[in-house]
Amino acid sequence: MSSSFDLGDVDRITVGTVGPAGRRVFYLQATSGAQVVSLKLEKTQVAALVTYLKTMLSDLPSPGPWPNDTDLVEPVVAEWVVGALGVSYDEESDRILVQAEEMVGEMDGEEPDDGGRGDGASARFLATREQVAALAARGADVVAAGRPPCQLCGQPLDPEGHLCVRLNGHRSQR
């Protein structure tokens, strides 16, 4: 079974990628003291998290100066794969909670490792508005840094082009 994490006030929280465009692996990473927790997620999860965080922050008092250190701490080793993300704001402590749940269940037709109970690991990261604002900005940059989309079908263009479905695969788009 995977480990769960509960980092009270994090020292830093960020997202980033490892690998070349088209084969990037996305990570959510938080640190508290010497503890570094890296979780693997999908680009769409990062994009959804960024959108939600920006909306949440727009309803809160403006954050102060943002932290500058938003790079991933190397080496990046994922503890587990994120299945679900949640975000909440605690007005009393003026902190934002980012919670991740491990992906569990059937994958590729295999039986779940947890016997079907759905008992995956979880991670809770409590961060300041400033840390979350930096996370949202970094996440938007990471998502935008991917491969450009095809102007016809919206699918990502590989450096060697792609067979566009809108052209029935008759010619490669670059």
N, C-alpha and C positions, 0 to 999 in steps of 0.2 A: 504494500500500500504506500502511496506517495505521502510526503510530509506536508502538513499544513503550517501556515505562517501567520502570525499576528504581530505586525510591527506597529507599535504605538505611534509615536511621532517619528516619521521617517526623516533621515538626513537629506535624502534626495529621492525623487521618483522621476522616471523618464521612460521613453520608448526609443527604439532604434532598430537597426537591421544589421544583419551580417550576410555578406554574399553579393554577387553582381545582380544588376537589374534583371528581372525575369526569373531569378532564382533566389531572391532575398528571403531571409527568414526574419520574421518580426518578433520583437521581444518587448515585454513590459518588465521594467527592472526597478527595484527599490532597495535602498540601503538604510541600515540603522546600525551605527557603530561599525564594527567589522563584518557584520552580517550583510551579505549581498544575495538577494532573491531575484532570479531571472525566470520569467514565464514566457513560453512560446505562444504566440497568437497569430491570427490571420490579419491581413491588410484591412479587410472589411471591418474587423473588430476595432482596429486602431482608428479607422475613419469614423465609425459610429461613436467611439469613446470621445474623440476630439469634438465632434459635433455636439454631443451632450454636454461635455465640460464647458464649451464656449457658451452655450445657452444658460447653463447653471451660473457661470461666473457673471453673465450680463445681468442677472437678477440679484447679485450680491454687491456689497460695497467694493469699490475698485481696489485691487490688490496693490501692495507696495512694490518695491523693486524686486524683479524676478531674479532667481539664481541663474548664474551663467553656465554652470557645469551640467550640461544635459547629455553628454556622451555616455555610452554604455561603459560600464566597468568591465575590462577584459580580465581573464577569458570569460566569455559568455557561455554558460552551461545551463540549459533549461531544466528546471525542476520537474515540470510537467506542462501539458498543453491545456490552455484555457478553453473551456467550453462556454462559460457565461461570465458576463461582467455586470457589476452593479455599482452605482454611485449614490451616495447620500451626503447631506450636509448636516452637521451638528452645530446648531446656532450657539449653544452654550459654550462650546470650546472653540468655536469659529474654525472648525477643521472639516475637511472633506474626506470621506471614507471611500476608497476605491477597493471593491471586493471582487475577487476572481474565484471562480469555481472550476475545478478540474473537469476536463472532458471525460465522461464515462459512458459506457453503453456499448452497443454493437458497432464494430468497425470492420468493414470488409467481410461481413457475414459471420464473424467470430462471436463467441459468447463473451459477455462482459467479464472483466477480471474480478469484479466485485460481487459476482453471483446474482446480478440483477437488482441489487439493493439501491444503487445510485449513490453509494457512499464514497464520493471522490473527495480529494483534498480541497482546502480552500486557503486563500490568502487575503489578509486584510491589511491595507496600507492607509494610515491616517496622515494626511498632508495639509499644509497651509494653503491658503488661496494663492499665494505667490508661487509655491511649488507646482500647484495644479495649473496655473496660468502658463508657466514655463513648459509643463508637460503637454498642454494643449497646443501651444505654438510649435514645439518640437515635433509632435505627432502630425500636425498639418504639413510641416516641411517634409517629413519622412514619407508620408503618403504621396505628396506631390512629386517627389523625386523619382517615382517609378517610370516605367516605359510610357511614352506618349500613346494616346489612343488613336485608333484608325478613325479618320473623319467620316467614314461611311457606316461602319458597324459598331464603333466604340470599343472593340477589343484591343488589347495592348499590342503594339507593334514590336516585333523582335528586331534586332539589328539587321537581320537578313530579310526582313519583311514578313508578311503573312498572307495566307490565302483568305481573302475577304469573302465572307458568306454572302454579302450583298452583291458581289460580282460572280456568284456561283463558282468561285475558285478559278476563274478563267485567267486572272493575272495577279501577280503579287503586288501588294501595296507596300510602299516604303515611306 
